[in-house]
Amino acid sequence: MKTNLSLFTQPKFVWLCAAFCCLLWGSAYPAIKNGYDIFQIATDDLPGKIVFAGYRFVIAGALLLLFAILQGKPIGRLSRRQYSQLVVLGSTQTALQYVFFYIGLAYTTGVKGSIMNATGTFFSVLLAHFIYKNDRLSMNKIVGCVVGFAGVMVVNFNSQLMDFSFSWLGDGFVVIAAFILSAATLYGKRISQTVDPTIMTGWQLAIGGVMLTVGGYLAGGRLEFHGWASVAILSYLALLSSVAFALWSLLLKYNRVGMIAPFNFLIPVSGAVLSAIFLQESIMEWRYAVALVLVCFGIWRVNVVRKEAS
């Protein structure tokens, strides 16, 4: 077991896992859009979308907890303090940030929403600078984040470029969601030092998912299954969440936040490319290549510092 876990401190393996997680999260964009069509959730049906998200995270959490049980891990052998910590983590990292994110997306465009959401990487790096003595800001880290963010902006440019007006209820809420997720992720890193990452992630996803489901139903939302396609798309979303969040928690447990966080810039890029493929949108555009180059360079710029410093 020690040998397996030691892989999570090997740079190449860590980068591969981080990129894989972001690829999974990027695939969620077209999957969620297809899910709305399959479940016949209207564009303005915010409660219905929250119920849909709630089901996804409840199932994802249950899958992780079941996996932990099959491994012989005691998922219920936690102290009262640890249970309280998991409730806080689930209510913030999953429930609260998802509510802010969806309300924000309802009042802004998808282009601006994806750009604003990428600010979470900056929040993670900045917060880590003040919380961890061994994860301070450096010029290379700042340059890497700026270049990576530029890549996110490039992939979202269209022929009319973008509207630079700022809506607090729209853009502001997306930024708040990004900040909540960043802060909660750092809190989760702290909890993972005393709670197994798989168990921690399973409980926080399940707790947050229950909160979203109940809140969505109370707000008038509902979810109706329409054949096996509904089961398939919901299962995929739940599976990608459980795998990605569990891997990400392990990566954060054994590595510095500043090394892992910049990989988040891959999410909107992979999301745009996968959406173009699976939603039959145009993919033969220069912006995808330029964005990918900028994002990869930004990630390398941040991590080359870690390699020199070690």
Backbone bond lengths (Angstrom), bond angles and torsions (degrees), N, CA, C in turn:
res aa  C-N    CA-C-N  psi(-1)  N-CA   C-N-CA  omega(-1)  CA-C   N-CA-C  phi
1 M - - - 1.464 - - 1.519 110.93 -
2 K 1.327 116.33 -37.97 1.454 120.10 179.61 1.519 110.41 -64.98
3 T 1.328 116.18 -36.40 1.456 119.98 179.58 1.517 110.78 -64.90
4 N 1.322 116.92 -42.93 1.455 120.53 179.13 1.510 111.19 -63.26
5 L 1.332 116.61 -46.02 1.452 119.74 -178.65 1.518 111.90 -66.60
6 S 1.335 117.25 -26.87 1.460 119.98 179.88 1.522 111.30 -64.44
7 L 1.332 117.10 -22.62 1.464 120.46 177.32 1.522 111.27 -60.89
8 F 1.335 116.19 -29.23 1.460 120.33 -177.36 1.529 112.99 -76.56
9 T 1.319 116.55 6.05 1.458 121.06 172.69 1.523 110.89 -115.76
10 Q 1.334 117.18 -1.36 1.457 121.97 178.14 1.527 109.23 -86.69
11 P 1.345 118.75 119.24 1.472 122.39 -173.68 1.524 115.21 -49.24
12 K 1.329 118.01 -49.68 1.471 119.81 -176.56 1.523 111.56 -63.97
13 F 1.325 116.38 -41.24 1.471 119.91 178.82 1.527 110.43 -67.66
14 V 1.321 116.39 -40.00 1.461 121.27 178.52 1.520 110.76 -61.73
15 W 1.333 116.69 -46.09 1.466 120.10 -179.85 1.520 111.32 -64.00
16 L 1.336 116.59 -39.36 1.465 120.72 178.92 1.526 110.67 -63.36
17 C 1.343 116.38 -45.36 1.467 120.65 179.47 1.521 111.68 -64.73
18 A 1.334 116.49 -42.01 1.469 120.69 -179.93 1.528 110.69 -63.45
19 A 1.331 116.06 -42.67 1.468 120.07 178.37 1.525 110.55 -65.03
20 F 1.334 116.92 -39.50 1.469 121.39 179.02 1.531 110.74 -63.18
21 C 1.339 117.06 -42.70 1.469 121.04 177.69 1.523 110.77 -59.51
22 C 1.327 115.88 -45.01 1.467 120.08 -178.29 1.522 111.46 -68.77
23 L 1.337 116.23 -31.86 1.464 119.66 175.01 1.521 110.37 -65.58
24 L 1.332 116.80 -40.82 1.464 120.70 177.12 1.522 110.78 -63.12
25 W 1.334 116.79 -47.47 1.464 120.28 179.53 1.527 111.04 -63.41
26 G 1.338 116.19 -36.03 1.462 119.30 177.22 1.513 111.69 -64.68
27 S 1.332 116.74 -35.06 1.467 120.43 179.36 1.527 111.47 -68.94
28 A 1.321 116.50 -15.87 1.464 119.63 -179.71 1.524 111.55 -67.40
29 Y 1.341 117.54 -30.02 1.470 120.14 -178.84 1.530 112.28 -58.86
30 P 1.337 119.50 -57.30 1.464 118.47 177.51 1.523 112.36 -66.71
31 A 1.344 117.84 -32.26 1.467 120.00 179.99 1.526 111.02 -65.60
32 I 1.326 116.44 -42.33 1.466 120.36 179.34 1.528 110.39 -65.24
33 K 1.340 116.49 -43.01 1.465 119.77 179.15 1.528 111.01 -61.37
34 N 1.330 116.32 -42.38 1.462 119.50 176.10 1.522 110.76 -65.73
35 G 1.333 115.98 -35.47 1.462 120.43 178.24 1.515 112.41 -61.92
36 Y 1.332 116.34 -40.02 1.465 119.52 177.85 1.527 111.25 -60.94
37 D 1.334 115.64 -39.74 1.465 119.62 179.31 1.530 110.58 -68.88
38 I 1.327 116.79 -44.89 1.460 120.64 -177.63 1.525 111.51 -64.59
39 F 1.350 116.61 -42.34 1.463 120.98 179.55 1.531 112.49 -84.77
40 Q 1.344 115.90 -1.33 1.467 122.20 178.31 1.530 111.35 56.81
41 I 1.338 114.86 48.32 1.468 121.24 176.94 1.513 107.91 -93.48
42 A 1.313 117.46 120.89 1.464 122.49 -177.29 1.532 110.65 -65.66
43 T 1.326 115.77 155.65 1.460 121.64 -178.23 1.526 112.22 -58.29
44 D 1.344 116.64 -39.19 1.468 120.72 -177.16 1.531 112.84 -94.04
45 D 1.330 117.54 9.92 1.465 121.29 -178.92 1.533 109.77 -88.64
46 L 1.332 116.63 76.33 1.457 121.41 -178.68 1.533 112.65 -63.07
47 P 1.351 119.85 -44.81 1.472 119.43 177.36 1.528 112.73 -58.98
48 G 1.334 116.78 -38.67 1.459 120.43 178.66 1.520 111.53 -64.36
49 K 1.338 116.92 -38.94 1.460 120.98 178.45 1.527 110.86 -66.20
50 I 1.327 116.28 -37.34 1.466 120.23 179.74 1.530 110.30 -68.27
51 V 1.333 117.66 -39.45 1.468 120.89 175.92 1.527 109.85 -62.21
52 F 1.331 116.60 -43.15 1.455 122.48 178.17 1.530 110.37 -58.34
53 A 1.331 116.28 -44.97 1.463 121.19 178.08 1.527 110.40 -65.25
54 G 1.329 116.28 -39.26 1.457 120.31 -179.93 1.515 112.38 -60.63
55 Y 1.328 116.51 -46.31 1.471 121.01 177.58 1.534 109.85 -58.95
56 R 1.318 115.25 -44.21 1.470 120.49 -178.30 1.528 111.45 -57.59
57 F 1.325 116.74 -47.55 1.463 119.93 -174.85 1.532 112.47 -77.97
58 V 1.326 117.17 -30.36 1.466 119.21 175.04 1.528 109.76 -63.22
59 I 1.336 116.23 -45.90 1.465 120.40 179.67 1.528 110.65 -65.29
60 A 1.348 116.37 -41.43 1.465 120.24 179.46 1.523 110.52 -61.27
61 G 1.333 116.35 -44.45 1.457 120.01 178.19 1.511 112.38 -63.27
62 A 1.331 116.67 -41.74 1.462 121.18 179.77 1.532 110.84 -63.88
63 L 1.325 117.43 -38.80 1.464 121.23 178.55 1.531 111.20 -62.71
64 L 1.326 116.35 -42.19 1.454 119.97 179.87 1.526 111.89 -67.97
65 L 1.315 116.26 -40.87 1.462 119.66 178.77 1.530 110.77 -66.45
66 L 1.336 116.74 -37.78 1.463 120.64 176.22 1.530 110.43 -64.54
67 F 1.324 116.16 -41.43 1.460 120.96 177.79 1.528 111.03 -61.87
68 A 1.339 115.77 -39.84 1.470 120.27 178.34 1.527 110.59 -64.84
69 I 1.335 116.99 -39.96 1.475 121.37 178.87 1.525 110.39 -63.42
70 L 1.346 116.80 -42.57 1.462 121.21 179.60 1.524 111.43 -64.40
71 Q 1.335 116.25 -25.47 1.458 121.17 177.07 1.529 111.99 -83.98
72 G 1.333 115.24 -3.59 1.456 119.13 -179.54 1.505 114.29 83.60
73 K 1.332 116.80 17.59 1.459 120.26 -179.95 1.528 110.15 -88.76
74 P 1.327 118.18 135.06 1.470 121.31 -179.98 1.528 111.43 -79.49
75 I 1.331 117.16 99.55 1.470 120.30 -174.43 1.527 113.27 -73.46
76 G 1.339 117.25 -16.68 1.457 119.60 -177.93 1.519 114.21 -107.34
77 R 1.310 116.70 0.71 1.462 120.26 -177.89 1.524 109.78 -87.90
78 L 1.324 115.39 69.74 1.456 122.42 -178.06 1.527 109.76 -126.01
79 S 1.303 116.37 153.67 1.465 120.56 177.88 1.515 109.87 -79.74
80 R 1.325 116.27 165.68 1.465 120.54 178.49 1.524 110.57 -59.45
81 R 1.319 116.60 -38.16 1.458 121.41 178.77 1.530 110.96 -63.34
82 Q 1.320 116.58 -42.36 1.463 120.22 -179.96 1.520 112.01 -66.77
83 Y 1.341 116.63 -38.59 1.469 119.45 175.30 1.530 110.66 -61.78
84 S 1.321 116.58 -41.71 1.461 120.75 178.86 1.525 110.83 -62.79
85 Q 1.321 115.70 -41.22 1.459 119.99 178.67 1.523 111.24 -63.21
86 L 1.332 116.99 -40.01 1.466 120.74 -179.97 1.522 111.77 -67.96
87 V 1.333 116.86 -34.86 1.467 120.59 176.51 1.520 109.76 -65.18
88 V 1.332 117.02 -43.71 1.469 120.98 177.96 1.526 109.99 -62.25
89 L 1.334 116.45 -44.42 1.461 120.37 -179.22 1.524 111.53 -64.36
90 G 1.333 117.42 -44.81 1.459 120.39 179.87 1.517 113.22 -65.52
91 S 1.333 116.17 -38.99 1.467 120.18 -178.40 1.520 112.39 -72.34
92 T 1.336 117.60 -22.95 1.466 120.50 -179.82 1.524 112.19 -99.03
93 Q 1.349 116.27 -57.36 1.460 119.97 -174.39 1.519 112.70 -65.20
94 T 1.315 118.03 -35.05 1.466 120.44 -178.60 1.523 112.21 -101.80
95 A 1.326 117.86 -56.83 1.466 121.08 -171.41 1.530 112.95 -74.75
96 L 1.322 117.20 -61.27 1.470 120.82 -173.06 1.523 112.44 -62.07
97 Q 1.322 117.04 -47.40 1.464 118.53 -177.16 1.517 111.02 -66.52
98 Y 1.345 116.68 -32.39 1.464 119.36 -179.63 1.531 110.96 -70.09
99 V 1.333 116.83 -37.13 1.470 120.61 177.09 1.527 110.40 -63.57
100 F 1.338 116.83 -48.26 1.465 120.41 178.42 1.523 110.90 -60.89
101 F 1.332 116.23 -40.29 1.460 120.60 -177.89 1.523 111.39 -64.18
102 Y 1.334 116.78 -44.21 1.457 119.59 -177.17 1.528 112.90 -73.28
103 I 1.334 116.58 -36.26 1.455 119.20 175.21 1.528 109.10 -64.66
104 G 1.332 116.13 -42.42 1.455 120.08 178.85 1.509 112.44 -60.69
105 L 1.342 117.12 -44.73 1.460 120.47 179.99 1.524 112.44 -64.51
106 A 1.338 116.34 -25.54 1.464 119.87 179.69 1.526 111.11 -71.63
107 Y 1.344 117.22 -18.97 1.462 121.13 -176.12 1.527 113.06 -119.59
108 T 1.326 117.27 15.67 1.454 120.59 175.06 1.521 108.49 -145.41
109 T 1.324 116.69 172.94 1.456 120.31 -179.54 1.525 110.05 -84.00
110 G 1.317 115.86 160.46 1.455 119.94 178.55 1.519 111.74 -63.68
111 V 1.351 116.92 -35.20 1.457 121.65 179.43 1.522 110.27 -61.76
112 K 1.332 116.30 -53.44 1.462 120.08 -178.14 1.525 110.92 -68.17
113 G 1.326 116.45 -34.01 1.460 119.70 -179.47 1.518 111.94 -62.42
114 S 1.338 116.87 -43.26 1.459 120.31 -179.37 1.521 111.44 -68.32
115 I 1.343 116.32 -35.15 1.464 119.70 178.01 1.525 110.67 -68.79
116 M 1.332 116.31 -46.76 1.467 120.50 -179.58 1.529 110.82 -63.42
117 N 1.332 116.85 -36.48 1.460 120.39 -179.03 1.525 111.70 -66.37
118 A 1.331 116.87 -26.82 1.465 121.10 179.29 1.524 111.97 -69.57
119 T 1.343 117.67 -12.92 1.467 119.81 176.49 1.523 111.22 -64.00
120 G 1.327 117.23 -16.46 1.458 120.51 178.57 1.520 112.48 -58.66
121 T 1.337 116.98 -31.62 1.467 120.05 178.08 1.520 110.73 -64.10
122 F 1.344 116.28 -42.89 1.456 119.90 177.01 1.524 111.05 -62.10
123 F 1.330 115.84 -43.10 1.465 119.64 179.33 1.529 110.83 -59.32
124 S 1.334 116.80 -43.13 1.462 120.77 -179.02 1.519 111.30 -61.96
125 V 1.345 115.97 -45.82 1.456 120.31 -178.86 1.524 111.22 -66.27
126 L 1.331 116.32 -41.81 1.470 120.53 -179.33 1.529 111.26 -67.70
127 L 1.324 117.03 -45.01 1.464 120.57 179.91 1.527 110.86 -63.41
128 A 1.329 116.23 -40.04 1.464 120.07 178.95 1.524 110.55 -62.36
129 H 1.329 116.77 -34.39 1.468 121.31 179.17 1.527 111.34 -60.13
130 F 1.333 116.76 -38.25 1.462 120.78 -177.47 1.526 113.42 -88.00
131 I 1.337 116.55 -20.52 1.471 120.11 -176.38 1.523 112.37 -95.22
132 Y 1.338 116.90 -40.41 1.464 120.44 -175.43 1.526 110.85 -111.50
133 K 1.314 116.13 126.50 1.460 121.49 -178.89 1.521 112.23 -67.96
134 N 1.323 117.68 -26.09 1.466 120.97 -178.15 1.526 112.37 -96.41
135 D 1.335 117.29 15.95 1.476 120.56 -178.02 1.523 110.08 -135.13
136 R 1.339 115.65 48.42 1.459 121.42 -176.12 1.526 112.23 -76.85
137 L 1.316 115.27 157.82 1.457 121.36 175.67 1.521 110.06 -68.64
138 S 1.316 116.18 147.01 1.458 122.26 174.34 1.525 107.50 -139.09
139 M 1.325 116.19 166.10 1.460 119.49 -179.82 1.523 111.24 -61.78
140 N 1.349 116.60 -41.72 1.464 119.56 179.16 1.526 111.67 -63.85
141 K 1.332 116.17 -36.81 1.459 120.14 179.53 1.530 110.54 -66.80
142 I 1.336 116.19 -41.09 1.467 120.68 178.76 1.524 110.34 -65.51
143 V 1.340 115.82 -45.35 1.468 120.11 179.21 1.525 110.67 -61.46
144 G 1.334 116.04 -42.32 1.463 120.21 179.38 1.510 112.43 -60.72
145 C 1.338 116.90 -42.96 1.465 120.78 179.75 1.527 111.40 -66.56
146 V 1.332 116.38 -41.19 1.469 120.32 -179.78 1.522 110.76 -64.59
147 V 1.332 116.41 -44.52 1.475 120.61 179.64 1.531 110.15 -65.31
148 G 1.328 116.83 -42.33 1.459 119.93 178.24 1.507 112.36 -61.88
149 F 1.327 116.47 -42.06 1.460 120.69 178.56 1.529 110.68 -65.67
150 A 1.344 116.42 -35.10 1.460 120.05 176.41 1.527 110.15 -61.61
151 G 1.338 116.19 -37.89 1.461 119.70 176.91 1.510 112.30 -63.06
152 V 1.337 116.48 -38.94 1.462 120.67 177.73 1.519 110.14 -63.66
153 M 1.331 117.00 -39.99 1.467 121.11 179.62 1.529 111.01 -66.37
154 V 1.329 116.13 -41.88 1.459 120.15 -178.39 1.524 111.58 -60.78
155 V 1.343 117.43 -43.77 1.457 120.16 -176.77 1.525 111.41 -66.98
156 N 1.331 117.11 -18.81 1.459 120.54 -178.44 1.522 114.00 -99.91
157 F 1.328 117.81 -1.92 1.452 120.15 176.76 1.530 110.15 -68.55
158 N 1.323 114.90 143.96 1.464 120.26 172.84 1.523 108.13 -125.18
159 S 1.303 116.89 -172.44 1.464 119.95 -176.30 1.515 112.55 -63.23
160 Q 1.326 117.04 -26.82 1.468 120.93 178.32 1.527 111.51 -96.89
161 L 1.367 116.07 13.07 1.463 121.74 -173.64 1.512 109.06 58.10
162 M 1.333 119.48 -126.56 1.456 119.45 -177.82 1.511 110.37 -146.39
163 D 1.313 115.34 157.68 1.460 122.58 179.47 1.521 108.12 -86.95
164 F 1.347 117.52 121.98 1.449 120.74 -175.26 1.524 113.38 -92.27
165 S 1.320 118.39 11.17 1.461 119.91 173.82 1.522 108.78 -68.38
166 F 1.342 116.15 152.85 1.467 120.70 -175.92 1.513 109.97 -124.08
167 S 1.327 115.82 124.18 1.463 121.92 178.12 1.526 108.63 -110.47
168 W 1.327 116.69 123.59 1.468 119.41 -178.44 1.518 111.36 -65.79
169 L 1.335 116.60 -39.24 1.459 119.54 -179.00 1.523 111.43 -71.18
170 G 1.337 116.44 -26.93 1.453 120.56 178.97 1.510 112.14 -97.53
171 D 1.351 116.46 -78.08 1.460 121.70 -178.73 1.526 111.84 -61.01
172 G 1.329 115.78 -40.60 1.465 120.19 -178.94 1.515 112.21 -62.09
173 F 1.317 117.30 -41.92 1.464 120.94 -179.68 1.530 111.46 -67.73
174 V 1.333 117.40 -34.41 1.461 120.39 177.58 1.532 109.92 -66.30
175 V 1.325 116.15 -40.71 1.467 120.34 177.75 1.529 110.35 -65.39
176 I 1.340 116.72 -41.26 1.471 120.65 177.17 1.527 110.20 -60.90
177 A 1.336 116.48 -42.02 1.461 120.88 178.00 1.522 110.73 -61.01
178 A 1.333 116.64 -40.91 1.463 121.16 179.17 1.524 110.81 -64.49
179 F 1.338 116.17 -39.70 1.470 120.15 178.93 1.527 111.04 -67.09
180 I 1.338 116.68 -42.96 1.468 120.87 178.99 1.520 110.49 -60.44
181 L 1.328 116.74 -44.46 1.458 120.95 -179.86 1.525 111.25 -63.41
182 S 1.333 116.80 -41.56 1.463 120.61 179.94 1.519 111.09 -64.43
183 A 1.337 116.39 -46.97 1.462 120.73 -179.58 1.530 110.57 -64.65
184 A 1.325 116.95 -42.07 1.461 120.87 -179.41 1.525 111.29 -66.65
185 T 1.336 116.77 -34.88 1.460 120.38 178.36 1.522 110.78 -64.18
186 L 1.328 116.45 -40.83 1.469 120.36 176.90 1.527 110.75 -65.77
187 Y 1.326 116.07 -37.50 1.459 120.41 176.25 1.525 110.26 -64.76
188 G 1.326 115.99 -39.04 1.461 120.69 177.23 1.523 111.98 -64.65
189 K 1.322 117.34 -35.37 1.463 121.24 176.63 1.523 109.84 -60.57
190 R 1.317 116.09 -39.39 1.465 120.76 179.19 1.530 110.82 -66.92
191 I 1.321 116.92 -43.38 1.466 120.82 -179.30 1.524 110.96 -65.69
192 S 1.342 116.29 -35.50 1.469 120.43 -176.49 1.527 112.76 -65.03
193 Q 1.322 117.13 -12.33 1.462 119.48 177.40 1.530 111.43 -74.31
194 T 1.327 117.14 -22.26 1.470 120.71 -179.81 1.520 113.22 -118.81
195 V 1.335 117.83 -14.04 1.465 122.24 178.84 1.522 108.20 -121.79
196 D 1.321 117.01 136.00 1.459 121.43 177.99 1.529 110.03 -53.83
197 P 1.354 118.39 129.06 1.471 121.48 -176.53 1.522 114.49 -54.50
198 T 1.326 117.51 -37.34 1.466 120.43 179.35 1.523 110.54 -66.02
199 I 1.326 116.81 -45.19 1.468 121.16 178.59 1.523 110.48 -66.04
200 M 1.322 116.41 -43.72 1.466 120.85 178.95 1.528 111.01 -59.04
201 T 1.327 116.76 -48.82 1.463 120.63 -178.60 1.521 111.22 -65.63
202 G 1.332 116.82 -40.93 1.459 120.35 179.11 1.515 111.99 -60.08
203 W 1.331 117.24 -47.85 1.460 120.60 -179.75 1.526 112.00 -66.09
204 Q 1.330 117.38 -42.67 1.464 118.28 -176.91 1.524 111.79 -67.82
205 L 1.341 117.27 -36.53 1.463 120.11 176.66 1.529 110.97 -67.34
206 A 1.340 116.55 -43.21 1.465 120.57 -179.55 1.526 111.07 -64.97
207 I 1.331 116.73 -45.08 1.469 120.83 -179.60 1.522 110.61 -63.82
208 G 1.334 116.87 -48.08 1.459 120.14 178.34 1.512 112.02 -63.51
209 G 1.344 116.76 -38.16 1.460 120.52 179.11 1.516 112.59 -64.11
210 V 1.345 116.77 -40.40 1.470 120.51 177.69 1.521 110.15 -63.24
211 M 1.327 116.88 -42.33 1.470 120.68 178.99 1.522 111.33 -61.80
212 L 1.327 116.29 -42.88 1.468 119.92 178.81 1.524 111.42 -65.34
213 T 1.327 116.53 -43.69 1.463 120.92 -178.71 1.518 111.24 -62.66
214 V 1.321 116.61 -49.12 1.470 120.75 179.73 1.515 110.71 -63.03
215 G 1.337 116.47 -45.82 1.464 120.17 179.41 1.508 112.44 -61.87
216 G 1.340 116.52 -40.36 1.458 120.20 179.10 1.510 112.83 -64.96
217 Y 1.345 116.50 -42.43 1.463 120.10 178.15 1.531 111.43 -65.76
218 L 1.334 117.13 -41.08 1.469 120.57 179.19 1.525 111.66 -63.92
219 A 1.350 115.75 -28.47 1.465 120.40 179.24 1.527 112.00 -84.65
220 G 1.333 116.72 0.55 1.459 120.38 177.70 1.512 115.27 101.78
221 G 1.311 117.07 7.73 1.457 120.12 -179.58 1.516 112.10 -80.18
222 R 1.319 116.37 163.00 1.461 121.46 177.22 1.523 108.42 -156.65
223 L 1.316 116.05 163.58 1.456 121.14 -179.13 1.516 108.75 -139.26
224 E 1.330 116.65 118.95 1.455 121.82 -179.63 1.530 109.75 -114.59
225 F 1.326 115.74 127.66 1.459 120.69 179.40 1.525 110.29 -80.54
226 H 1.343 114.40 139.34 1.465 120.64 -179.78 1.529 109.33 -126.88
227 G 1.302 115.75 77.25 1.458 120.92 176.87 1.522 113.64 81.12
228 W 1.342 113.91 -172.12 1.464 120.54 -176.20 1.520 112.50 -69.14
229 A 1.302 117.58 -22.88 1.472 120.29 178.51 1.526 110.47 -61.80
230 S 1.330 116.47 -37.42 1.468 120.89 178.03 1.516 110.85 -63.99
231 V 1.329 115.76 -44.06 1.471 120.76 179.85 1.521 110.03 -64.67
232 A 1.327 116.70 -41.35 1.461 121.32 -176.77 1.524 111.75 -65.22
233 I 1.322 117.01 -47.31 1.472 119.49 -176.62 1.518 111.25 -69.15
234 L 1.336 117.68 -38.24 1.462 120.88 178.35 1.530 110.42 -68.10
235 S 1.328 116.82 -38.49 1.465 121.07 178.28 1.519 111.04 -63.74
236 Y 1.337 116.32 -42.06 1.460 119.55 179.67 1.521 111.05 -64.07
237 L 1.329 117.02 -45.03 1.455 120.76 -179.86 1.526 111.35 -62.50
238 A 1.326 115.96 -40.38 1.464 119.95 178.93 1.523 110.29 -66.53
239 L 1.339 116.79 -42.10 1.457 121.04 -178.31 1.527 111.42 -65.72
240 L 1.332 116.81 -43.49 1.467 118.81 -178.85 1.527 110.45 -66.43
241 S 1.341 117.33 -35.00 1.459 120.32 178.15 1.521 111.08 -66.29
242 S 1.328 116.31 -44.96 1.463 119.83 -178.06 1.522 111.23 -64.99
243 V 1.331 117.29 -44.67 1.464 120.94 -179.28 1.529 111.24 -67.17
244 A 1.337 116.37 -48.29 1.467 120.32 -176.25 1.527 112.10 -65.55
245 F 1.337 116.89 -45.95 1.466 119.66 -178.33 1.528 111.32 -67.09
246 A 1.334 117.32 -37.50 1.463 120.37 179.59 1.526 110.73 -66.27
247 L 1.327 116.84 -46.10 1.459 120.93 178.23 1.520 111.41 -62.76
248 W 1.324 115.91 -42.75 1.476 121.40 -178.52 1.530 110.48 -62.94
249 S 1.323 116.29 -40.19 1.472 120.82 178.48 1.523 110.97 -63.41
250 L 1.333 116.43 -40.56 1.457 120.28 177.30 1.524 111.46 -65.27
251 L 1.328 116.34 -41.07 1.463 120.53 179.02 1.522 110.97 -62.56
252 L 1.326 116.75 -41.90 1.463 120.59 -179.80 1.519 111.88 -70.52
253 K 1.312 116.47 -31.40 1.469 119.53 -179.53 1.521 111.11 -64.47
254 Y 1.326 117.39 -39.23 1.460 120.88 -173.04 1.524 114.04 -104.98
255 N 1.341 118.01 1.88 1.460 120.60 -178.27 1.519 111.59 -138.43
256 R 1.295 115.60 162.98 1.461 121.31 178.93 1.524 110.71 -72.79
257 V 1.325 115.73 145.45 1.463 121.19 -178.77 1.523 110.72 -60.53
258 G 1.342 116.11 -40.77 1.454 120.00 -178.65 1.514 114.20 -62.15
259 M 1.327 116.86 -21.10 1.467 121.40 178.06 1.528 111.59 -82.61
260 I 1.332 116.27 -34.21 1.465 121.38 -173.96 1.528 113.16 -92.14
261 A 1.329 117.02 -42.05 1.466 121.77 -172.13 1.528 114.70 -53.90
262 P 1.349 120.18 -42.51 1.471 119.14 -177.75 1.523 114.83 -59.10
263 F 1.324 118.25 -19.84 1.463 119.88 177.76 1.533 111.27 -64.52
264 N 1.338 116.98 -18.10 1.462 120.30 177.84 1.522 112.37 -59.92
265 F 1.339 116.26 -22.89 1.464 119.14 178.13 1.532 111.56 -63.94
266 L 1.339 117.03 -19.76 1.466 120.30 178.57 1.525 112.19 -72.65
267 I 1.347 116.75 -21.80 1.466 119.70 -174.32 1.521 112.51 -62.32
268 P 1.361 119.89 -54.59 1.471 118.32 -179.97 1.518 113.29 -65.77
269 V 1.347 116.94 -30.08 1.463 119.61 178.62 1.528 110.47 -69.14
270 S 1.340 116.43 -50.67 1.465 119.72 178.19 1.522 110.74 -64.72
271 G 1.339 116.34 -34.48 1.462 120.31 177.95 1.516 111.78 -62.99
272 A 1.348 115.65 -41.73 1.463 119.93 179.64 1.528 110.96 -67.03
273 V 1.337 116.30 -43.51 1.467 120.02 -179.10 1.527 111.13 -66.05
274 L 1.341 116.62 -45.55 1.473 120.18 -179.03 1.526 111.17 -68.00
275 S 1.333 116.22 -34.53 1.468 119.32 176.43 1.519 110.37 -64.64
276 A 1.342 115.57 -39.61 1.460 119.53 178.26 1.524 110.97 -62.91
277 I 1.342 116.24 -36.80 1.467 120.44 -178.82 1.526 111.55 -73.62
278 F 1.339 116.23 -52.20 1.464 120.16 -171.80 1.530 113.75 -86.48
279 L 1.326 116.86 -19.03 1.469 119.33 177.26 1.521 110.92 -103.10
280 Q 1.347 115.27 10.58 1.474 122.72 175.57 1.525 111.66 58.01
281 E 1.334 114.87 45.49 1.451 120.60 174.60 1.530 108.39 -101.97
282 S 1.318 116.32 165.14 1.457 120.62 -178.20 1.528 110.57 -68.89
283 I 1.342 115.95 131.88 1.462 120.41 179.77 1.527 112.17 -116.86
284 M 1.340 117.35 -15.16 1.463 120.94 -178.35 1.525 109.78 -82.93
285 E 1.322 115.96 69.07 1.461 122.04 179.65 1.521 109.26 -131.18
286 W 1.331 115.61 146.47 1.459 121.56 -177.52 1.521 112.58 -62.32
287 R 1.332 117.30 -29.38 1.461 119.98 -173.82 1.533 112.35 -63.48
288 Y 1.332 118.13 -32.75 1.456 120.58 -179.62 1.525 110.81 -65.95
289 A 1.331 116.81 -44.02 1.459 120.53 179.55 1.521 111.52 -65.92
290 V 1.340 116.41 -45.04 1.466 120.65 -179.74 1.526 110.38 -63.94
291 A 1.333 116.21 -43.47 1.464 120.63 -179.02 1.522 110.99 -61.70
292 L 1.333 116.35 -43.90 1.462 120.15 -178.56 1.531 111.07 -64.32
293 V 1.339 116.29 -40.03 1.467 120.47 177.99 1.526 110.51 -63.12
294 L 1.327 117.07 -45.94 1.464 120.97 -179.28 1.527 111.39 -63.88
295 V 1.324 116.13 -44.14 1.468 120.19 -179.75 1.526 110.85 -63.27
296 C 1.315 116.97 -46.37 1.471 120.32 -179.84 1.524 111.17 -64.13
297 F 1.331 116.71 -38.67 1.457 119.44 178.30 1.529 110.72 -66.13
298 G 1.343 116.08 -40.11 1.459 119.88 178.58 1.516 112.14 -62.00
299 I 1.331 116.44 -42.96 1.464 121.19 178.93 1.533 110.26 -64.96
300 W 1.330 116.34 -43.52 1.466 119.91 177.95 1.519 111.37 -62.76
301 R 1.333 116.64 -40.81 1.466 121.05 -178.26 1.525 111.28 -61.34
302 V 1.313 116.66 -39.42 1.465 120.52 178.68 1.518 110.75 -70.05
303 N 1.307 117.13 -44.13 1.465 121.09 -172.00 1.520 113.30 -80.50
304 V 1.320 119.42 -21.69 1.449 120.27 177.85 1.515 109.90 -66.69
305 V 1.350 116.59 -26.78 1.460 120.95 176.09 1.515 109.63 -67.29
306 R 1.344 115.75 -42.01 1.457 119.69 -179.21 1.535 109.83 -63.07
307 K 1.333 116.38 -37.24 1.461 119.76 -178.01 1.515 110.89 -68.37
308 E 1.360 116.15 -39.52 1.458 120.43 -179.98 1.515 111.18 -70.71
309 A 1.352 115.67 -34.49 1.450 120.27 -175.78 1.507 112.39 -75.79
310 S 1.336 117.56 -23.37 1.470 121.28 -176.74 1.519 111.47 -80.04
